[in-house]
Amino acid sequence: MNIQTERLEDHTARITVELDGERLDQAKKQAGQEISKKVNIPGFRKGKAPYRMLVNYVGEAAILEEAVELLSNDIYKEALPQTDIDPYGPGSLVDFKPEPPSFIYVVPLQPSVDLKDYSELRLEYAPPTVDDHDVNMSLRNLQEEQAVVEPSFQPAVMSNRVTLDIHSHIIGEGEHKHEHAEGEEGEEEADSHDHEQGEPFMHEHDAMFILDADGEPVPGFNDALIGAVDGETRMFELAVPEDEDKYGDASGKKVHFTITVKKIEVLTLPELTDDFAARVTKDEEKQLSLLELRIRMRENLEKSSSDQYREDFLRRAIDALVEKAEIGFPEAVVADQVEDFLRDLDQRLRRQGMTLKDYMSIYKKSTDDLYNDYRPNAVQTVKRSLVLRQLVSSEALLVSDESVNAEIDRVLGRFELDKQEDIRKMFDAPQMRDSVRNDLLRDQVIDRIVAIAKGEKSALASLPTPEAGSTTTTEPTEDKEESA
């Protein structure tokens, strides 16, 4: 065999295998025997017709096609080890040339990542502060939970709590307005409009809102509902502010709402006193005063805010590493990630009593549509995953067996003593230990990324030499190279 390899721009390789004519002739004879068992040639029993008669009856092209199919997998398996290709998945036969006999395969390559000068990455780290307004809003939520609630049969006013069915979609370019009398459009028709007219924005049933400025999902939402009565349906459009972090794809666009009021209630909030604080902490070992409650709520808010900021900082740092890095991968990697997304979507839909097929029917999506919808996120997910994996290798991050054991002991400590032995047996399974190891490794790489981006000296210190019993773990990747 004469083998030629060419690397292509889409992170695949083309393998051209030139075969000697004798092997192809043998394959054609074998193909002829297989075909003769399936066709009826006058004057001959099945499988007994001479090769020349078979050629005259079914044609040379049919026999050649069968021979190529018979040879394809074997030729690929023989040729691949003779190349320097590291395949991500199985190659595919894309062409066959009869003169000279040549099989042409395209093979997806393993992804490649060059992190460049990743250790020079720096981002500003400025977590937000928690002020009195934030604490007051948390206390207000506690007041609402303890409020006296009474039904109202009057038109809605500010401070009322309303229960709503909400259907809305982002208005697309050129979309015409649909005029309906108040109360004319039913729930089924509202659903249909959401699905047919544009991307859904909010879709909720029996959603409860308090009509105040702090709980408004979009500016103007409260004003659009003031004066509404129980059972009334209102349709209106609102302009969404430019804030992609808060509003996503709806940022800076208009949204069409169809809202049915199902209940209006009056809330009477309890006063903020020591008695109120004692009441909301009555199940705790020590009841708190109002001042103590405020202090604890501030501490909780500060921790929550700090944790959320760190998550956002991490995401920005990873995206900056992705932007800096040189990353290559074939479309097959993206296709696998899209498949994972759709599998997760199907599972979520099934928990809601739907299937992916139902979803595609409702939103009028084809398989190609779904692929194109999810592809951009899949590409970004693949890039982030590859950068994290390479960072583990570049930073020589380690997870020792002792660390795994310590983490298992920590988890077991949450359970009663009589249950710990059975749970420990679960962790003895290699898959469970690998899961713990991967979790610990993820924590390490996250800490390292944050430290590098913050410019902390500890992140840039010399790395330890791996010790016995230590393992550097990356996400497992299957070598999918069995056949063409």
TORROBA-620624 format. One record per residue (C-alpha): z, x, y; chain; residue in three letters. Coordinates in nm, 4 decimals. Example, Ala and Ser with C-alpha at 12.3 -4.5 7.8 and 13.67 -1.06 7.14 Angstrom:
BEGIN
REC_0.7800_1.2300_-0.4500_A_Ala
REC_0.7140_1.3670_-0.1060_A_Ser
***
This chain:
BEGIN
REC_0.0000_0.0000_0.0000_A_Met
REC_-0.0770_0.1105_0.3529_A_Asn
REC_0.1894_-0.0191_0.5926_A_Ile
REC_0.1677_-0.0317_0.9707_A_Gln
REC_0.4503_-0.1487_1.1982_A_Thr
REC_0.4245_-0.2624_1.5600_A_Glu
REC_0.7193_-0.3754_1.7736_A_Arg
REC_0.6358_-0.6728_1.9962_A_Leu
REC_0.7706_-0.7745_2.3370_A_Glu
REC_0.9545_-1.0812_2.2053_A_Asp
REC_1.1901_-0.8628_1.9998_A_His
REC_0.9954_-0.9119_1.6792_A_Thr
REC_0.7904_-0.6691_1.4738_A_Ala
REC_0.4472_-0.7111_1.3195_A_Arg
REC_0.4030_-0.5568_0.9750_A_Ile
REC_0.0481_-0.5141_0.8460_A_Thr
REC_0.0273_-0.4362_0.4746_A_Val
REC_-0.3133_-0.3264_0.3447_A_Glu
REC_-0.3466_-0.3925_-0.0274_A_Leu
REC_-0.5818_-0.2411_-0.2824_A_Asp
REC_-0.8472_-0.4808_-0.4088_A_Gly
REC_-0.7428_-0.4500_-0.7716_A_Glu
REC_-0.4021_-0.6067_-0.7119_A_Arg
REC_-0.5591_-0.8926_-0.5205_A_Leu
REC_-0.8082_-0.9494_-0.8042_A_Asp
REC_-0.5212_-0.9688_-1.0531_A_Gln
REC_-0.3439_-1.2185_-0.8272_A_Ala
REC_-0.6630_-1.4266_-0.8031_A_Lys
REC_-0.6870_-1.4424_-1.1822_A_Lys
REC_-0.3227_-1.5505_-1.2027_A_Gln
REC_-0.3883_-1.8065_-0.9305_A_Ala
REC_-0.6901_-1.9317_-1.1257_A_Gly
REC_-0.4756_-1.9842_-1.4338_A_Gln
REC_-0.2217_-2.1833_-1.2319_A_Glu
REC_-0.4921_-2.3977_-1.0692_A_Ile
REC_-0.6723_-2.4616_-1.3985_A_Ser
REC_-0.3550_-2.6217_-1.5350_A_Lys
REC_-0.3687_-2.8803_-1.2559_A_Lys
REC_-0.7385_-2.9806_-1.2489_A_Val
REC_-0.9706_-3.1539_-1.4929_A_Asn
REC_-1.2956_-2.9636_-1.5454_A_Ile
REC_-1.5507_-3.1526_-1.7584_A_Pro
REC_-1.5915_-2.9969_-2.1025_A_Gly
REC_-1.2675_-2.7989_-2.0935_A_Phe
REC_-0.9060_-2.8683_-2.1625_A_Arg
REC_-0.6605_-2.8046_-1.8794_A_Lys
REC_-0.5934_-2.4325_-1.8448_A_Gly
REC_-0.8832_-2.3316_-2.0737_A_Lys
REC_-1.1784_-2.3175_-1.8337_A_Ala
REC_-1.3289_-1.9693_-1.7741_A_Pro
REC_-1.2575_-1.8140_-1.4360_A_Tyr
REC_-1.6239_-1.8368_-1.3241_A_Arg
REC_-1.6367_-2.2059_-1.4035_A_Met
REC_-1.3121_-2.2598_-1.2128_A_Leu
REC_-1.4529_-2.0764_-0.9091_A_Val
REC_-1.7613_-2.2974_-0.9157_A_Asn
REC_-1.5482_-2.6095_-0.9466_A_Tyr
REC_-1.2673_-2.5546_-0.6896_A_Val
REC_-1.4204_-2.2833_-0.4725_A_Gly
REC_-1.3325_-1.9201_-0.4038_A_Glu
REC_-1.1269_-2.0145_-0.0936_A_Ala
REC_-0.8845_-2.2329_-0.2906_A_Ala
REC_-0.8207_-1.9568_-0.5433_A_Ile
REC_-0.7743_-1.6972_-0.2685_A_Leu
REC_-0.5280_-1.9215_-0.0870_A_Glu
REC_-0.3223_-1.9626_-0.4042_A_Glu
REC_-0.3343_-1.5871_-0.4703_A_Ala
REC_-0.2132_-1.5059_-0.1195_A_Val
REC_0.0768_-1.7465_-0.1640_A_Glu
REC_0.1674_-1.5866_-0.4972_A_Leu
REC_0.1600_-1.2358_-0.3541_A_Leu
REC_0.3127_-1.2948_-0.0121_A_Ser
REC_0.6845_-1.2796_-0.0941_A_Asn
REC_0.6498_-0.9842_-0.3320_A_Asp
REC_0.4446_-0.7813_-0.0855_A_Ile
REC_0.6964_-0.8500_0.1921_A_Tyr
REC_0.9936_-0.7435_-0.0230_A_Lys
REC_0.8151_-0.4233_-0.1246_A_Glu
REC_0.6980_-0.3356_0.2264_A_Ala
REC_1.0134_-0.4062_0.4298_A_Leu
REC_1.2262_-0.1188_0.2896_A_Pro
REC_0.9425_0.1218_0.3739_A_Gln
REC_0.9700_0.0412_0.7460_A_Thr
REC_1.2376_0.1292_1.0017_A_Asp
REC_1.2896_-0.2402_1.0825_A_Ile
REC_1.6374_-0.3936_1.0981_A_Asp
REC_1.5579_-0.7649_1.0528_A_Pro
REC_1.7665_-1.0478_1.1961_A_Tyr
REC_1.6120_-1.3074_0.9658_A_Gly
REC_1.3303_-1.3530_0.7156_A_Pro
REC_0.9793_-1.2568_0.8165_A_Gly
REC_0.6888_-1.4996_0.8016_A_Ser
REC_0.3298_-1.4496_0.6933_A_Leu
REC_0.1136_-1.5208_0.9983_A_Val
REC_-0.2292_-1.4048_0.8788_A_Asp
REC_-0.4291_-1.2700_0.5880_A_Phe
REC_-0.7494_-1.0701_0.6233_A_Lys
REC_-0.9696_-1.0431_0.3109_A_Pro
REC_-1.1568_-0.7212_0.4032_A_Glu
REC_-0.9731_-0.5019_0.3404_A_Pro
REC_-0.7032_-0.7263_0.1895_A_Pro
REC_-0.4240_-0.7264_0.4507_A_Ser
REC_-0.1053_-0.9291_0.4809_A_Phe
REC_0.0324_-0.9629_0.8339_A_Ile
REC_0.3971_-1.0582_0.8827_A_Tyr
REC_0.6117_-1.1152_1.1922_A_Val
REC_0.9805_-1.0286_1.1540_A_Val
REC_1.2627_-1.1146_1.4003_A_Pro
REC_1.4666_-0.8057_1.4840_A_Leu
REC_1.8396_-0.7642_1.5126_A_Gln
REC_1.9578_-0.8071_1.8740_A_Pro
REC_2.0096_-0.4962_2.0824_A_Ser
REC_2.2531_-0.4464_2.3709_A_Val
REC_2.2889_-0.1665_2.6247_A_Asp
REC_2.5954_-0.2317_2.8412_A_Leu
REC_2.4887_0.0292_3.0979_A_Lys
REC_2.7784_0.1405_3.3233_A_Asp
REC_2.9972_-0.1566_3.2306_A_Tyr
REC_3.3236_0.0293_3.3030_A_Ser
REC_3.2268_0.0354_3.6734_A_Glu
REC_3.2330_-0.3456_3.6986_A_Leu
REC_3.4676_-0.4674_3.9737_A_Arg
REC_3.5429_-0.8211_4.0900_A_Leu
REC_3.7962_-0.9460_4.3421_A_Glu
REC_4.1019_-1.0946_4.1754_A_Tyr
REC_4.2708_-1.3421_4.4106_A_Ala
REC_4.4462_-1.6249_4.2264_A_Pro
REC_4.5154_-1.9344_4.4387_A_Pro
REC_4.8635_-2.0175_4.5592_A_Thr
REC_5.0485_-2.3401_4.4872_A_Val
REC_5.1625_-2.5175_4.8041_A_Asp
REC_5.3908_-2.8124_4.8794_A_Asp
REC_5.0968_-3.0537_4.8683_A_His
REC_5.0270_-2.9598_4.5051_A_Asp
REC_5.3908_-3.0142_4.4118_A_Val
REC_5.3968_-3.3454_4.5976_A_Asn
REC_5.0871_-3.4639_4.4108_A_Met
REC_5.2489_-3.3819_4.0767_A_Ser
REC_5.5595_-3.5730_4.1803_A_Leu
REC_5.3357_-3.8624_4.2868_A_Arg
REC_5.1915_-3.8698_3.9350_A_Asn
REC_5.5440_-3.8967_3.7953_A_Leu
REC_5.6177_-4.1780_4.0398_A_Gln
REC_5.3085_-4.3657_3.9236_A_Glu
REC_5.4200_-4.3326_3.5619_A_Glu
REC_5.7565_-4.4859_3.6558_A_Gln
REC_5.6127_-4.7480_3.8941_A_Ala
REC_5.6702_-5.1238_3.8724_A_Val
REC_5.3296_-5.2760_3.7998_A_Val
REC_5.2402_-5.6333_3.8957_A_Glu
REC_4.9041_-5.8106_3.8586_A_Pro
REC_4.7213_-5.8952_4.1814_A_Ser
REC_4.4849_-6.1869_4.2320_A_Phe
REC_4.3874_-6.0765_4.5806_A_Gln
REC_4.0865_-5.8615_4.6799_A_Pro
REC_4.1411_-5.4913_4.6179_A_Ala
REC_4.3068_-5.2894_4.8937_A_Val
REC_4.4075_-4.9265_4.9261_A_Met
REC_4.6972_-4.8221_4.6984_A_Ser
REC_4.6028_-5.0865_4.4361_A_Asn
REC_4.5435_-4.9719_4.0811_A_Arg
REC_4.2110_-5.1018_3.9478_A_Val
REC_4.0767_-5.1072_3.5924_A_Thr
REC_3.7003_-5.0550_3.5880_A_Leu
REC_3.3953_-5.0367_3.3661_A_Asp
REC_3.1819_-4.7635_3.5211_A_Ile
REC_2.8131_-4.7003_3.4585_A_His
REC_2.6325_-4.4469_3.6749_A_Ser
REC_2.3425_-4.2064_3.6755_A_His
REC_2.2044_-3.9324_3.8963_A_Ile
REC_1.9141_-4.0689_4.0982_A_Ile
REC_1.5913_-3.8842_4.0257_A_Gly
REC_1.3069_-3.8167_4.2662_A_Glu
REC_1.0935_-4.1224_4.3312_A_Gly
REC_1.3311_-4.3595_4.1572_A_Glu
REC_1.3177_-4.7066_4.3046_A_His
REC_1.6259_-4.9109_4.3771_A_Lys
REC_1.7097_-5.2044_4.1544_A_His
REC_1.8274_-5.5048_4.3483_A_Glu
REC_2.0682_-5.7426_4.1781_A_His
REC_2.2936_-6.0103_4.3022_A_Ala
REC_2.6597_-5.9254_4.2711_A_Glu
REC_2.7795_-5.9956_3.9217_A_Gly
REC_2.4249_-6.0445_3.7904_A_Glu
REC_2.3895_-5.7330_3.5832_A_Glu
REC_2.5795_-5.7352_3.2555_A_Gly
REC_2.7303_-5.4442_3.0669_A_Glu
REC_2.4407_-5.4132_2.8250_A_Glu
REC_2.1871_-5.3987_3.1092_A_Glu
REC_2.3990_-5.1455_3.2958_A_Ala
REC_2.3992_-4.9235_2.9886_A_Asp
REC_2.0233_-4.9568_2.9663_A_Ser
REC_1.9796_-4.8528_3.3293_A_His
REC_2.1959_-4.5458_3.2751_A_Asp
REC_1.9858_-4.4368_2.9808_A_His
REC_1.6461_-4.5141_3.1266_A_Glu
REC_1.6768_-4.4156_3.4920_A_Gln
REC_1.8421_-4.0770_3.4933_A_Gly
REC_2.1056_-3.8401_3.3639_A_Glu
REC_2.4444_-4.0121_3.3228_A_Pro
REC_2.7144_-3.9150_3.5737_A_Phe
REC_3.0206_-4.1263_3.4840_A_Met
REC_3.0324_-4.3679_3.1929_A_His
REC_3.3768_-4.5124_3.1223_A_Glu
REC_3.5266_-4.8381_3.0008_A_His
REC_3.8726_-4.9607_3.1075_A_Asp
REC_3.9142_-4.6610_3.3369_A_Ala
REC_4.2157_-4.6863_3.5683_A_Met
REC_4.2003_-4.5608_3.9275_A_Phe
REC_4.4474_-4.5815_4.2128_A_Ile
REC_4.2622_-4.6441_4.5346_A_Leu
REC_4.3812_-4.3503_4.7393_A_Asp
REC_4.2100_-4.0452_4.8841_A_Ala
REC_4.3480_-3.8037_4.6270_A_Asp
REC_4.2150_-3.9929_4.3258_A_Gly
REC_3.8625_-4.0558_4.4546_A_Glu
REC_3.5969_-3.9239_4.2087_A_Pro
REC_3.3285_-3.9123_4.4807_A_Val
REC_3.3725_-3.9582_4.8580_A_Pro
REC_3.3104_-4.3240_4.9477_A_Gly
REC_3.4111_-4.4539_4.6031_A_Phe
REC_3.7248_-4.6276_4.7311_A_Asn
REC_3.5532_-4.7859_5.0305_A_Asp
REC_3.2835_-4.9266_4.8022_A_Ala
REC_3.5511_-5.1126_4.6027_A_Leu
REC_3.7727_-5.2380_4.8846_A_Ile
REC_3.7555_-5.6184_4.8911_A_Gly
REC_3.6296_-5.6502_4.5333_A_Ala
REC_3.7881_-5.9234_4.3206_A_Val
REC_3.8730_-5.9446_3.9539_A_Asp
REC_3.5553_-5.9844_3.7444_A_Gly
REC_3.3173_-5.8774_4.0233_A_Glu
REC_3.0360_-5.6287_3.9613_A_Thr
REC_2.9306_-5.4015_4.2470_A_Arg
REC_2.6294_-5.1720_4.2681_A_Met
REC_2.6097_-4.8902_4.5214_A_Phe
REC_2.4873_-4.5385_4.5794_A_Glu
REC_2.6937_-4.2409_4.6943_A_Leu
REC_2.5980_-3.8927_4.8087_A_Ala
REC_2.7713_-3.6229_4.6050_A_Val
REC_2.8937_-3.3187_4.8024_A_Pro
REC_2.7543_-2.9717_4.7371_A_Glu
REC_3.0105_-2.8412_4.4874_A_Asp
REC_2.8607_-2.7335_4.1574_A_Glu
REC_3.1957_-2.6311_4.0081_A_Asp
REC_3.3343_-2.9818_4.0631_A_Lys
REC_3.0280_-3.2041_4.0217_A_Tyr
REC_2.7937_-2.9999_3.7999_A_Gly
REC_2.4323_-3.1200_3.7926_A_Asp
REC_2.5141_-3.4021_4.0372_A_Ala
REC_2.6083_-3.1569_4.3136_A_Ser
REC_2.4200_-3.2401_4.6331_A_Gly
REC_2.2456_-3.5419_4.4810_A_Lys
REC_2.2817_-3.9191_4.4988_A_Lys
REC_2.4430_-4.1249_4.2242_A_Val
REC_2.3830_-4.4925_4.1483_A_His
REC_2.6982_-4.6801_4.0371_A_Phe
REC_2.7310_-5.0147_3.8603_A_Thr
REC_3.1011_-5.1026_3.8451_A_Ile
REC_3.2761_-5.4096_3.7051_A_Thr
REC_3.6333_-5.4748_3.8183_A_Val
REC_3.8408_-5.5849_3.5193_A_Lys
REC_4.1920_-5.5818_3.6668_A_Lys
REC_4.3691_-5.5316_4.0013_A_Ile
REC_4.7371_-5.4338_4.0126_A_Glu
REC_5.0015_-5.3613_4.2736_A_Val
REC_5.2189_-5.0546_4.2184_A_Leu
REC_5.5712_-5.0237_4.3567_A_Thr
REC_5.6676_-4.6568_4.3382_A_Leu
REC_6.0293_-4.5463_4.2861_A_Pro
REC_6.1919_-4.3367_4.5570_A_Glu
REC_6.2118_-3.9604_4.5121_A_Leu
REC_6.5864_-3.9116_4.4591_A_Thr
REC_6.8167_-3.7228_4.2253_A_Asp
REC_6.8438_-4.0417_4.0207_A_Asp
REC_6.4635_-4.0433_3.9800_A_Phe
REC_6.4655_-3.6779_3.8667_A_Ala
REC_6.7467_-3.7503_3.6203_A_Ala
REC_6.5548_-4.0474_3.4809_A_Arg
REC_6.2339_-3.8511_3.4121_A_Val
REC_6.4320_-3.5679_3.2458_A_Thr
REC_6.6741_-3.7896_3.0552_A_Lys
REC_6.5490_-3.6727_2.7136_A_Asp
REC_6.6089_-3.3071_2.7953_A_Glu
REC_6.9188_-3.1073_2.7147_A_Glu
REC_7.0082_-3.0913_3.0851_A_Lys
REC_6.8990_-3.3532_3.3356_A_Gln
REC_6.7563_-3.2083_3.6553_A_Leu
REC_6.8190_-3.2826_4.0192_A_Ser
REC_6.5216_-3.3534_4.2458_A_Leu
REC_6.5323_-2.9982_4.3813_A_Leu
REC_6.5437_-2.8513_4.0305_A_Glu
REC_6.2572_-3.0770_3.9264_A_Leu
REC_6.0478_-2.9598_4.2213_A_Arg
REC_6.1212_-2.5952_4.1388_A_Ile
REC_6.0207_-2.6401_3.7766_A_Arg
REC_5.7053_-2.8299_3.8688_A_Met
REC_5.6059_-2.5526_4.1083_A_Arg
REC_5.6593_-2.2924_3.8354_A_Glu
REC_5.4505_-2.4958_3.5894_A_Asn
REC_5.1758_-2.5433_3.8456_A_Leu
REC_5.1743_-2.1725_3.9284_A_Glu
REC_5.1408_-2.0803_3.5614_A_Lys
REC_4.8705_-2.3405_3.5030_A_Ser
REC_4.6840_-2.2320_3.8159_A_Ser
REC_4.7137_-1.8651_3.7219_A_Ser
REC_4.5908_-1.9280_3.3669_A_Asp
REC_4.2966_-2.1338_3.4911_A_Gln
REC_4.2022_-1.8709_3.7482_A_Tyr
REC_4.2158_-1.6006_3.4826_A_Arg
REC_3.9817_-1.8072_3.2628_A_Glu
REC_3.7406_-1.8496_3.5529_A_Asp
REC_3.7690_-1.4784_3.6391_A_Phe
REC_3.6962_-1.3881_3.2773_A_Leu
REC_3.3871_-1.6088_3.2749_A_Arg
REC_3.2604_-1.4488_3.5968_A_Arg
REC_3.3278_-1.1020_3.4568_A_Ala
REC_3.1419_-1.1731_3.1336_A_Ile
REC_2.8471_-1.3159_3.3273_A_Asp
REC_2.8467_-1.0029_3.5454_A_Ala
REC_2.8426_-0.7837_3.2328_A_Leu
REC_2.5547_-0.9905_3.0969_A_Val
REC_2.3642_-0.9475_3.4244_A_Glu
REC_2.4234_-0.5725_3.4181_A_Lys
REC_2.3347_-0.5241_3.0497_A_Ala
REC_1.9953_-0.4803_2.8889_A_Glu
REC_1.9822_-0.7340_2.6059_A_Ile
REC_1.7066_-0.8066_2.3572_A_Gly
REC_1.6905_-1.0710_2.0856_A_Phe
REC_1.4288_-1.2840_1.9094_A_Pro
REC_1.3903_-1.6580_1.9560_A_Glu
REC_1.5341_-1.7033_1.6055_A_Ala
REC_1.8795_-1.6136_1.7434_A_Val
REC_1.8464_-1.8834_2.0090_A_Val
REC_1.7274_-2.1345_1.7500_A_Ala
REC_2.0362_-2.0688_1.5382_A_Asp
REC_2.2613_-2.1236_1.8421_A_Gln
REC_2.0836_-2.4480_1.9337_A_Val
REC_2.1335_-2.5629_1.5754_A_Glu
REC_2.5069_-2.4921_1.6103_A_Asp
REC_2.5174_-2.6938_1.9342_A_Phe
REC_2.3406_-2.9889_1.7746_A_Leu
REC_2.5678_-2.9740_1.4708_A_Arg
REC_2.8696_-2.9928_1.7005_A_Asp
REC_2.7086_-3.2791_1.8942_A_Leu
REC_2.6462_-3.4692_1.5725_A_Asp
REC_3.0097_-3.4267_1.4681_A_Gln
REC_3.1357_-3.5511_1.8061_A_Arg
REC_2.9010_-3.8489_1.7939_A_Leu
REC_3.0134_-3.9410_1.4429_A_Arg
REC_3.3742_-3.9507_1.5619_A_Arg
REC_3.2549_-4.2109_1.8127_A_Gln
REC_3.0720_-4.4144_1.5494_A_Gly
REC_2.7253_-4.2824_1.6338_A_Met
REC_2.4812_-4.0338_1.4817_A_Thr
REC_2.2498_-3.7778_1.6330_A_Leu
REC_1.9600_-4.0054_1.5393_A_Lys
REC_2.1233_-4.2897_1.7377_A_Asp
REC_2.1668_-4.0572_2.0355_A_Tyr
REC_1.8007_-3.9525_2.0221_A_Met
REC_1.6935_-4.3154_2.0077_A_Ser
REC_1.9139_-4.4249_2.2999_A_Ile
REC_1.8094_-4.1398_2.5270_A_Tyr
REC_1.4495_-4.1327_2.3974_A_Lys
REC_1.4721_-3.7690_2.2912_A_Lys
REC_1.2523_-3.5930_2.0379_A_Ser
REC_1.3626_-3.2886_1.8377_A_Thr
REC_1.1671_-3.0675_2.0775_A_Asp
REC_1.3325_-3.2391_2.3750_A_Asp
REC_1.6783_-3.1628_2.2363_A_Leu
REC_1.5801_-2.8017_2.1708_A_Tyr
REC_1.4549_-2.7603_2.5268_A_Asn
REC_1.7649_-2.9348_2.6657_A_Asp
REC_2.0046_-2.7035_2.4832_A_Tyr
REC_1.7999_-2.3838_2.4967_A_Arg
REC_1.9189_-2.2568_2.8395_A_Pro
REC_2.2853_-2.2861_2.7371_A_Asn
REC_2.2038_-2.1341_2.3989_A_Ala
REC_2.0397_-1.8318_2.5632_A_Val
REC_2.3431_-1.7733_2.7852_A_Gln
REC_2.5826_-1.8198_2.4920_A_Thr
REC_2.3873_-1.5692_2.2832_A_Val
REC_2.3914_-1.3138_2.5656_A_Lys
REC_2.7653_-1.3508_2.6189_A_Arg
REC_2.8364_-1.3241_2.2477_A_Ser
REC_2.6230_-1.0115_2.2105_A_Leu
REC_2.7871_-0.8448_2.5105_A_Val
REC_3.1358_-0.9186_2.3744_A_Leu
REC_3.0402_-0.7839_2.0332_A_Arg
REC_2.8990_-0.4643_2.1815_A_Gln
REC_3.2045_-0.4233_2.4034_A_Leu
REC_3.4283_-0.4312_2.0955_A_Val
REC_3.2251_-0.1443_1.9536_A_Ser
REC_3.1956_0.0537_2.2766_A_Ser
REC_3.5683_0.0268_2.3515_A_Glu
REC_3.6629_0.0969_1.9877_A_Ala
REC_3.9009_-0.1978_1.9899_A_Leu
REC_4.1238_-0.2102_1.6847_A_Leu
REC_4.3292_-0.4631_1.4968_A_Val
REC_4.5650_-0.3067_1.2443_A_Ser
REC_4.6957_-0.4729_0.9303_A_Asp
REC_5.0432_-0.4412_1.0818_A_Glu
REC_4.9293_-0.6445_1.3827_A_Ser
REC_4.7877_-0.9137_1.1557_A_Val
REC_5.1136_-0.9279_0.9607_A_Asn
REC_5.3169_-0.9497_1.2804_A_Ala
REC_5.1032_-1.2366_1.4088_A_Glu
REC_5.1383_-1.4232_1.0775_A_Ile
REC_5.5166_-1.3766_1.0961_A_Asp
REC_5.5132_-1.5113_1.4515_A_Arg
REC_5.3223_-1.8211_1.3419_A_Val
REC_5.5509_-1.8754_1.0437_A_Leu
REC_5.8508_-1.8641_1.2756_A_Gly
REC_5.7436_-2.2003_1.4187_A_Arg
REC_5.8089_-2.3713_1.0845_A_Phe
REC_6.1249_-2.4551_0.8955_A_Glu
REC_6.2391_-2.1966_0.6415_A_Leu
REC_6.1715_-2.4172_0.3384_A_Asp
REC_5.8035_-2.4489_0.4410_A_Lys
REC_5.7348_-2.0878_0.5319_A_Gln
REC_5.6718_-1.9628_0.1775_A_Glu
REC_5.3927_-2.2157_0.1114_A_Asp
REC_5.2337_-2.1484_0.4489_A_Ile
REC_5.2489_-1.7722_0.3929_A_Arg
REC_5.0471_-1.8180_0.0719_A_Lys
REC_4.7730_-1.9753_0.2821_A_Met
REC_4.7643_-1.6659_0.5017_A_Phe
REC_4.7335_-1.4423_0.1953_A_Asp
REC_4.3728_-1.5633_0.1567_A_Ala
REC_4.1248_-1.3032_0.2932_A_Pro
REC_3.9482_-1.5672_0.5028_A_Gln
REC_4.2728_-1.6636_0.6767_A_Met
REC_4.3633_-1.2997_0.7462_A_Arg
REC_4.0154_-1.2411_0.8860_A_Asp
REC_4.0576_-1.5447_1.1089_A_Ser
REC_4.3874_-1.4083_1.2440_A_Val
REC_4.2298_-1.0653_1.2907_A_Arg
REC_3.9374_-1.2114_1.4849_A_Asn
REC_4.1728_-1.4093_1.7098_A_Asp
REC_4.3708_-1.0958_1.7883_A_Leu
REC_4.0514_-0.9031_1.8508_A_Leu
REC_3.9293_-1.1719_2.0884_A_Arg
REC_4.2549_-1.1436_2.2840_A_Asp
REC_4.2062_-0.7679_2.3030_A_Gln
REC_3.8511_-0.7847_2.4326_A_Val
REC_3.9453_-1.0514_2.6877_A_Ile
REC_4.2340_-0.8379_2.8154_A_Asp
REC_4.0043_-0.5360_2.8351_A_Arg
REC_3.7330_-0.7215_3.0300_A_Ile
REC_3.9852_-0.8578_3.2793_A_Val
REC_4.1446_-0.5154_3.3214_A_Ala
REC_3.8083_-0.3428_3.3748_A_Ile
REC_3.6923_-0.6029_3.6285_A_Ala
REC_4.0236_-0.5756_3.8171_A_Lys
REC_3.9986_-0.1953_3.8180_A_Gly
REC_4.3330_-0.1470_3.6512_A_Glu
REC_4.4004_0.2113_3.5494_A_Lys
REC_4.5176_0.1129_3.2011_A_Ser
REC_4.1720_-0.0199_3.1200_A_Ala
REC_4.0091_0.3149_3.1878_A_Leu
REC_4.2528_0.5309_2.9927_A_Ala
REC_4.1298_0.7317_2.6958_A_Ser
REC_4.0986_0.5265_2.3817_A_Leu
REC_4.3120_0.5816_2.0694_A_Pro
REC_4.1707_0.7261_1.7527_A_Thr
REC_4.1504_0.4647_1.4743_A_Pro
REC_4.4377_0.4924_1.2317_A_Glu
REC_4.4466_0.4184_0.8629_A_Ala
REC_4.4727_0.0469_0.8046_A_Gly
REC_4.3090_-0.0319_1.1378_A_Ser
REC_3.9968_-0.2405_1.1535_A_Thr
REC_3.7361_-0.2884_1.4198_A_Thr
REC_3.6025_-0.6388_1.3692_A_Thr
REC_3.2977_-0.8035_1.5177_A_Thr
REC_3.1485_-1.1437_1.4643_A_Glu
REC_2.9848_-1.1501_1.1189_A_Pro
REC_2.6065_-1.1550_1.1144_A_Thr
REC_2.4092_-1.2280_0.8023_A_Glu
REC_2.1141_-1.0058_0.7184_A_Asp
REC_1.8536_-1.2722_0.6544_A_Lys
REC_1.5738_-1.0722_0.5031_A_Glu
REC_1.5328_-1.2117_0.1550_A_Glu
REC_1.1772_-1.3383_0.1735_A_Ser
REC_0.8794_-1.4174_0.3888_A_Ala
***
